[in-house]
Amino acid sequence: MMRGVTDVLLPLALAVIMGSLGLSLTPADFRRVLVAPKGVTIGLVNLLLLSPLLAFGAAELFGLDPIFAVGLVLMGAAPGGVMANLLTHIARGETALSVTMTAVSSVAAVVTVPLYLTLAINHFDAGVGDDVSMLGTVARVFAITLIPLSIGMAFRARRPQRAAEIEPTVKRVSLIVFVLVVIGAVASEWGLVTGSFGTVAPAALALNLAAMSISFAVARAARLPDRSSTAIALELGVHNSTLTIAVATAIDTRLAVPAAVYSAFMFLTAFPFAALMARRNEPRAPLAVAAP
């Protein structure tokens, strides 16, 4: 049942989400990689390398069934999502850095998601290799991420005023779509999700907490300010799970279970972290100097 619904609805839902991201992007968001390379580089190394490796480690540590292990790695390899940008804004983090990481990782996902998916299938011997085509996965990720992203950016470039007017509405719609996708994914395979929750949940939660805490620590160790470190930690904690579920269900619905479980946990951890950092990142009023 889930497969039939998601074949149509998930790509449409993801197109709305990626299109809304495109409406907020300009070429300057990509040029930031060259203009302010330190924060972007550290964030992307965490996102594109550390997060998938942590997913491999969590799957091994908790002894996940091979199919769920591959699903967890797929979740860890997913790019950042628009929710990470929103939470970074709430946390008074460096929103521009968050947007750049989301944009670049979404483009890189055309290569990184199929690559880590293939590595995970081979490593865990998950038995879904015959159903997975590297080229097919690349084409699927390209179609459901870069095309709507490009359309959103093109619309903003041609009609910037109109894009600014509709962006808040499209963002709200994308948030609703995201929530409905996760709820629908869980509801469609309720028995599978609940039956495997006890084994998948600890690994998903461990991945989420490790990714956020380690990435924040790495950013601070690199002497990035709290606002930049906040953006990086939230980018590592809040992935584009809609993309993960869309790719997973096109192969095997069981691969989507870790993404559905992770999606529930990532907000339980990300919202308190954002609230905590909002107080820490709040601008401090300058000390008053008494008149002589």
C-alpha positions as CSV (number, residue, x, y, z in Angstrom):
1,M,0.0,0.0,0.0
2,M,2.8,2.4,0.9
3,R,4.6,1.7,-2.3
4,G,1.6,2.6,-4.5
5,V,0.9,5.9,-2.6
6,T,4.4,7.1,-2.3
7,D,5.2,6.5,-6.0
8,V,3.0,9.5,-6.8
9,L,2.7,11.5,-3.6
10,L,6.2,11.5,-2.3
11,P,7.9,12.9,-5.4
12,L,5.2,15.6,-5.5
13,A,5.7,16.4,-1.8
14,L,9.4,16.5,-2.2
15,A,9.0,18.8,-5.2
16,V,7.1,21.3,-3.1
17,I,9.7,21.2,-0.4
18,M,12.7,21.6,-2.8
19,G,10.8,24.2,-4.8
20,S,10.3,26.2,-1.6
21,L,14.0,26.0,-0.8
22,G,14.8,27.2,-4.3
23,L,12.6,30.3,-3.8
24,S,14.9,31.3,-0.9
25,L,18.2,30.8,-2.8
26,T,20.3,33.0,-4.9
27,P,23.7,32.4,-6.5
28,A,25.3,34.2,-3.5
29,D,24.3,31.3,-1.3
30,F,26.6,29.0,-3.4
31,R,29.3,31.7,-3.7
32,R,29.5,31.7,0.1
33,V,31.5,28.5,-0.2
34,L,34.3,30.7,-1.6
35,V,33.6,33.9,0.3
36,A,33.4,32.3,3.8
37,P,34.9,28.9,3.2
38,K,35.8,27.9,6.8
39,G,32.3,27.5,8.2
40,V,30.9,26.0,5.0
41,T,33.7,23.5,4.6
42,I,33.5,22.3,8.2
43,G,29.8,22.0,8.0
44,L,29.8,20.1,4.7
45,V,32.6,17.7,5.9
46,N,30.4,17.0,8.9
47,L,27.3,16.5,6.8
48,L,28.7,14.6,3.8
49,L,31.3,12.5,5.6
50,L,30.8,12.4,9.4
51,S,27.1,11.8,9.4
52,P,27.1,8.8,7.1
53,L,30.1,7.3,8.9
54,L,28.2,7.7,12.2
55,A,25.2,6.0,10.7
56,F,27.4,3.0,9.7
57,G,28.8,3.0,13.3
58,A,25.3,3.1,14.9
59,A,24.0,0.3,12.7
60,E,26.9,-1.9,13.6
61,L,26.8,-1.0,17.3
62,F,23.2,-1.8,17.7
63,G,23.3,-4.8,15.4
64,L,20.5,-3.7,13.1
65,D,19.0,-6.1,10.6
66,P,20.8,-5.5,7.3
67,I,17.8,-3.9,5.6
68,F,17.4,-1.4,8.5
69,A,21.1,-0.8,8.7
70,V,21.1,0.3,5.0
71,G,18.0,2.5,5.8
72,L,19.8,4.2,8.7
73,V,22.9,4.9,6.5
74,L,20.6,6.3,3.8
75,M,19.1,8.6,6.5
76,G,22.6,9.7,7.6
77,A,23.6,10.4,4.1
78,A,20.6,12.6,3.3
79,P,21.3,16.4,2.8
80,G,20.1,19.0,5.2
81,G,16.5,20.1,5.0
82,V,14.5,23.3,5.0
83,M,13.5,22.6,8.6
84,A,17.1,22.9,9.6
85,N,17.1,26.4,8.2
86,L,13.9,27.3,10.1
87,L,15.3,25.9,13.4
88,T,18.6,27.7,12.9
89,H,16.7,30.9,12.5
90,I,14.7,30.2,15.7
91,A,18.0,29.4,17.5
92,R,19.5,32.7,16.4
93,G,22.1,30.8,14.6
94,E,23.8,31.7,11.3
95,T,20.9,31.2,9.0
96,A,22.9,32.1,5.8
97,L,25.4,29.3,6.6
98,S,22.5,26.8,7.2
99,V,20.9,27.8,3.8
100,T,24.2,27.4,2.0
101,M,24.9,23.9,3.6
102,T,21.4,22.8,2.6
103,A,21.8,24.1,-0.9
104,V,25.2,22.6,-1.6
105,S,24.4,19.3,0.1
106,S,21.1,19.0,-1.9
107,V,23.1,19.4,-5.1
108,A,25.8,16.9,-3.8
109,A,23.1,14.4,-2.9
110,V,22.9,13.4,-6.6
111,V,26.2,11.7,-6.0
112,T,26.5,11.1,-2.2
113,V,23.1,9.5,-1.6
114,P,23.5,6.8,-4.3
115,L,27.2,6.3,-3.3
116,Y,26.5,5.7,0.4
117,L,23.4,3.6,-0.5
118,T,25.5,1.3,-2.6
119,L,28.3,1.1,0.0
120,A,25.8,0.2,2.7
121,I,24.1,-2.5,0.6
122,N,27.5,-4.1,-0.1
123,H,28.8,-3.7,3.5
124,F,25.7,-5.1,5.2
125,D,24.9,-7.6,2.4
126,A,21.2,-6.4,2.6
127,G,19.9,-8.5,-0.3
128,V,18.4,-5.6,-2.2
129,G,21.3,-5.1,-4.6
130,D,19.4,-6.6,-7.6
131,D,16.7,-3.9,-7.2
132,V,19.1,-1.0,-7.0
133,S,20.7,0.7,-10.0
134,M,23.3,3.4,-9.2
135,L,22.4,5.3,-12.4
136,G,18.7,4.9,-11.6
137,T,19.1,6.3,-8.1
138,V,21.2,9.2,-9.4
139,A,18.4,10.0,-12.0
140,R,15.7,9.7,-9.3
141,V,17.5,12.0,-6.8
142,F,18.3,14.5,-9.7
143,A,14.6,14.6,-10.8
144,I,13.1,15.0,-7.3
145,T,15.6,17.5,-5.9
146,L,17.6,19.5,-8.4
147,I,14.8,20.1,-10.9
148,P,12.3,21.7,-8.5
149,L,15.2,23.4,-6.7
150,S,16.3,25.0,-10.0
151,I,12.7,25.9,-10.9
152,G,12.4,27.7,-7.6
153,M,15.7,29.6,-8.1
154,A,14.8,30.5,-11.7
155,F,11.4,31.9,-10.6
156,R,13.1,34.0,-7.9
157,A,15.7,35.3,-10.4
158,R,13.0,36.3,-12.9
159,R,10.4,37.6,-10.5
160,P,12.1,38.4,-7.2
161,Q,9.3,40.5,-5.7
162,R,6.7,37.9,-6.4
163,A,9.0,35.2,-5.0
164,A,9.4,37.1,-1.8
165,E,5.6,37.5,-1.5
166,I,4.8,33.8,-1.9
167,E,7.9,32.3,-0.2
168,P,6.4,32.4,3.4
169,T,3.2,30.7,2.2
170,V,5.1,28.1,0.2
171,K,7.4,27.5,3.2
172,R,4.3,26.9,5.4
173,V,2.9,24.5,2.8
174,S,6.2,22.6,2.6
175,L,6.2,22.2,6.4
176,I,2.7,20.8,6.4
177,V,3.6,18.5,3.5
178,F,6.7,17.3,5.4
179,V,4.6,16.4,8.5
180,L,2.0,14.7,6.3
181,V,4.6,12.7,4.5
182,V,6.1,11.4,7.8
183,I,2.7,10.6,9.2
184,G,1.7,8.9,6.0
185,A,4.8,6.8,5.9
186,V,4.4,5.6,9.4
187,A,0.6,5.0,9.0
188,S,1.0,3.1,5.8
189,E,3.4,0.6,7.4
190,W,2.3,0.9,11.0
191,G,2.8,-2.8,11.8
192,L,6.3,-2.8,10.3
193,V,7.3,0.4,12.1
194,T,5.9,-0.6,15.5
195,G,7.3,-4.1,15.2
196,S,10.8,-2.9,14.6
197,F,10.7,0.2,16.7
198,G,12.4,-1.4,19.7
199,T,15.5,-2.2,17.6
200,V,15.6,0.8,15.2
201,A,14.7,3.6,17.7
202,P,17.9,3.3,19.9
203,A,20.1,3.4,16.8
204,A,18.2,6.3,15.3
205,L,18.3,8.3,18.5
206,A,22.0,7.5,19.0
207,L,22.8,8.7,15.5
208,N,20.8,11.9,16.0
209,L,22.5,12.8,19.3
210,A,26.0,11.8,18.2
211,A,25.7,13.8,14.9
212,M,24.5,17.0,16.6
213,S,26.9,16.9,19.6
214,I,30.0,15.8,17.7
215,S,29.5,18.3,14.9
216,F,28.9,21.1,17.4
217,A,32.1,20.1,19.3
218,V,34.1,20.0,16.0
219,A,32.8,23.4,15.0
220,R,33.7,24.9,18.3
221,A,37.1,23.2,18.3
222,A,37.7,24.9,14.9
223,R,37.0,28.2,16.7
224,L,33.8,28.9,14.9
225,P,31.4,31.1,16.8
226,D,28.4,29.8,18.6
227,R,26.0,31.0,15.8
228,S,27.9,29.0,13.1
229,S,28.3,26.0,15.4
230,T,24.5,26.1,16.0
231,A,23.8,26.1,12.3
232,I,26.1,23.1,11.7
233,A,24.7,21.1,14.6
234,L,21.1,21.6,13.4
235,E,22.0,20.7,9.9
236,L,23.5,17.4,11.1
237,G,20.4,16.7,13.3
238,V,17.6,17.7,10.9
239,H,18.0,15.9,7.6
240,N,15.8,15.9,4.5
241,S,13.9,12.7,5.5
242,T,11.4,13.2,2.8
243,L,14.1,12.6,0.2
244,T,15.2,9.5,2.2
245,I,11.7,8.1,2.3
246,A,11.2,8.8,-1.4
247,V,14.4,7.0,-2.4
248,A,13.9,4.1,0.1
249,T,10.3,3.3,-0.9
250,A,11.3,3.2,-4.6
251,I,13.6,0.3,-3.6
252,D,12.1,-1.5,-0.6
253,T,9.5,0.0,1.9
254,R,11.5,-1.5,4.8
255,L,14.4,0.9,4.0
256,A,12.1,3.8,4.9
257,V,11.5,2.6,8.5
258,P,14.7,4.2,10.0
259,A,13.9,7.5,8.3
260,A,10.4,7.5,9.7
261,V,11.6,6.7,13.2
262,Y,14.5,9.2,12.9
263,S,12.1,11.9,11.8
264,A,10.2,11.6,15.1
265,F,13.3,11.8,17.2
266,M,15.0,14.6,15.4
267,F,12.4,17.2,16.4
268,L,12.4,15.9,20.0
269,T,16.1,16.8,20.2
270,A,16.4,19.7,17.7
271,F,13.6,21.9,19.2
272,P,15.1,21.9,22.8
273,F,18.6,22.5,21.4
274,A,17.3,25.4,19.3
275,A,15.6,26.9,22.3
276,L,18.7,26.5,24.4
277,M,20.9,28.1,21.8
278,A,18.5,30.9,21.2
279,R,19.2,32.1,24.7
280,R,22.9,31.6,24.3
281,N,23.1,33.3,20.9
282,E,20.9,36.2,22.0
283,P,22.8,39.5,21.3
284,R,24.0,41.0,24.6
285,A,23.3,44.7,25.2
286,P,26.5,46.8,25.5
287,L,27.4,47.8,29.0
288,A,26.4,51.3,29.9
289,V,29.3,53.7,30.7
290,A,28.5,56.0,33.5
291,A,28.9,59.7,32.8
292,P,31.8,61.4,34.6
